[in-house]
Each structure stands twice: as structure tokens, then as C-alpha cells.
Amino acid sequence: MKRSRTLSFLFTAVVYALAGAAGWVVYRHIGGGVLARVFGADVAATLLLYLVSLPLDNASVYDPYWSVAPVVILPLVMLEFGAWSPGAIVLLVCVVYWGVRLTANWAYTFRGYAHQDWRYTMLREKSGVFYPPVSLFGIMLFPTLVVYLCLLPALRYVQTGGVNAVTVLGFALCLSAATLQLVADVQLHRFQARAKSRGELIRTGVWRHARHPNYLGEILMWWGVYVVMLSVLPRLWPLGLGALVNTLMFLFISIPMAEARLAQYKEGFSDYAAQTNRLLPLPLGRAR
């Protein structure tokens, strides 16, 4: 199964159906408010994925969860609240657009469970016997918490669904961010298909002036969701914690790890880094 891409896809679909069922059971049987029960269900689904990853010996089974969970959670919460205002529907469209695009990108790059994300393999080598808790808390539960915190403003916003000029700006930021990710990933995949060697660096399109435009899109997406919520519920400004933690995660964990690997395997990366911005796809002088 691990060597077959098709069987690995089918296995993933079954596992995620089971994770969804586990989350639903927990949601229906624990106490507390809707949002607390959603978090409990989120954790339960993540724990099931972790248990599956142990005999599978591959933590990459978690990879689609980042983009799948919000697309499942948000409409279910809207159903629970009966929240179908025009503003709530537009925000749902933004989140679904982001989630479907990101999940499609995962599916495009997924090669089956004979392969594991290089970051997980690196963590396994560095942590040794401590890898199981590292996998549980670092690879799975921490990202689940980050995504929940990022989604929390959306879960609060749909209960009101008000729209004003700032709300529209938030919607525009969400759609622009997801579109930036789409453009960046399509350009990268096309470049990789044409590249003569795996050591070549993409320096065209949105990658010409920015080293991580796809990460910029991910960061801006959740700031957009926060702006939407803040536009009608300014008293809930502390819910910006999710977008902030997500930003810090990319700035201090994801990007440094990616650049260390690029410096190791991509010829000329140090020159490229000196000539381009980390995130903003603008000429270096203008970004300053």
C-alpha cells in the first residue's frame, strides 16, 4: 500500500473519515459550549491520526489535516448556529477556496506513504527515542492548535455575519492571499517540471523577488479572517493571537527550516537570499 499512490490516497480517505467520525462522537458527548466542544473534537481527530501514524511509521498522514479541518469545521458550526447570513457565506467561500486549493496542492505533490516529509524525518533523527512525543505534540497537536486559533475568529464572526467596508477589505485579503498561494504553487510546479536538475532555483514570477510567496499567502489568509471578525466584533481583538502565532511559526520555524535545506541542496541560494526579500514579492529596494 505504501508504494502505491492510489492505495495511499484511498487509505488516507478512510483514515480521515474515521477521524471525522471520532471528532463527531466527541463533539456530541462532551460538555461545554459549541466552540469548546469543537476544539475537543479537533483534538480527538488529531489523536486518531497520530495513532494511525504509529503502525504506518509515517507522520505525513497528518499533512492534509491543516487544510481539511477548517473546511469541515466552519460549515458544521454554521449549521449548529443556523448562521447563513450573506457575510457568513462569503467567509465560508473564502475558507473553502483556501482549503480546497491547499488540499489540491497536497494531493498533487503526494507520492504515497513510502515517502515522508523531510522535516519529520529530520525530527526523527534528531529526537531519537523521544520521537513519538515529538510527533504527537510538535508535528500534530501544535499545528492543530494553531489552526483552531486561526479559525476561531471565523467561528465567532459567523454568529453575527455583519458586513461593512472593513469586512469587505478582510474578504479581499483572504481571497488575494489564497490566490497568491495558488499562483506561487502553480509557477513552482511548472518550473520543477521544466528544470534540468533538482538543484535549480526558481527565480521567475512571484518567486523573482520573494523566497516564500506561498508562505506569505498562508500568513495573510488568517490575518484576513481576523480582519473580517474584527470589523464587526472589535471587543474580541485578542483573537488575533491565532494569526500572530501562525505568523511567528512561519517566521521562526517553517521558513528557517526550509532555507537551511535550500542552502544545502540548491546551488546559488545564498546569492538568491541576498538579492530577494523573504516574503514580500517586491524588488528589494522597494520593500525596504
ABEGO torsion letter per residue (X at the ends): XAABAAAAAAAAAAAAAAAAAAAAAAAAABBEBAAAAAAAAAAAAAAAAAAAAAAAGBAAAAAAAAAAAAAAAAAAAAAAAGBABAAAAAAAAAAAAAAAAAAAAAAAABAEAABBBAAAAAAAAAAEAAAAAAAAAAAAAAAAAAAAAAAAAAAAAAAAGBBBAAAAAAAAAAAAAAAAAAAAAAAAAAAAAABABAABBBABEAAAABABAAAAAAAAAAAAAAAAAAAABAAAAAAAAAAAAAAAAAAAAAAAAAAAAAAAABBGAAAAAAABBAABBBBAAAAX
